[in-house]
């Protein structure tokens, strides 16, 4: 995840509701979405 290009935001946040994240992933046709904390540090991945 260290190699993620941060200009390709938006990212999911740790406090984002699951339904919101799932809807955003479907809209963007994403299977995996990086999750960042409020400082922009990667904390995980969502997969759909």
C-alpha contacts under 8 A as a table, 3 or more apart, distances in Angstrom:
res1	aa1	res2	aa2	distance
1	X	4	X	5.51
1	X	34	X	7.96
1	X	42	X	7.11
2	X	42	X	7.85
5	X	8	X	5.95
6	X	9	X	5.93
11	X	33	X	6.82
11	X	34	X	5.79
11	X	35	X	5.87
11	X	36	X	6.53
12	X	16	X	6.62
12	X	21	X	6.58
12	X	33	X	6.78
12	X	34	X	6.21
12	X	35	X	4.61
12	X	36	X	6.31
13	X	16	X	5.30
13	X	35	X	5.19
13	X	36	X	5.12
13	X	37	X	5.83
13	X	38	X	7.23
14	X	35	X	6.24
14	X	36	X	6.48
14	X	37	X	6.02
14	X	43	X	7.88
16	X	20	X	6.74
16	X	21	X	6.53
17	X	20	X	5.32
17	X	21	X	6.36
18	X	21	X	5.09
18	X	22	X	6.04
19	X	22	X	5.11
19	X	23	X	6.12
20	X	23	X	5.18
20	X	24	X	6.18
21	X	24	X	5.14
21	X	25	X	6.10
22	X	25	X	5.07
22	X	26	X	6.21
22	X	48	X	7.29
23	X	26	X	5.16
23	X	27	X	6.13
24	X	27	X	5.02
24	X	28	X	6.17
25	X	28	X	5.17
25	X	29	X	5.78
25	X	30	X	4.89
25	X	31	X	7.00
25	X	32	X	7.87
25	X	33	X	7.23
25	X	48	X	7.69
26	X	29	X	4.83
26	X	30	X	6.28
27	X	30	X	7.84
30	X	33	X	6.65
30	X	48	X	7.65
31	X	47	X	5.59
31	X	48	X	5.07
32	X	45	X	6.51
32	X	46	X	5.49
32	X	47	X	4.42
32	X	48	X	6.40
33	X	45	X	5.56
33	X	46	X	5.09
33	X	47	X	6.50
34	X	42	X	6.87
34	X	43	X	7.84
34	X	44	X	6.07
34	X	45	X	4.51
34	X	46	X	6.33
35	X	42	X	5.85
35	X	43	X	5.70
35	X	44	X	5.10
35	X	45	X	5.36
35	X	46	X	6.83
36	X	39	X	7.56
36	X	40	X	5.26
36	X	41	X	5.15
36	X	42	X	4.32
36	X	43	X	5.29
36	X	44	X	7.06
37	X	40	X	5.33
37	X	41	X	5.46
37	X	42	X	6.55
37	X	43	X	6.44
38	X	41	X	7.46
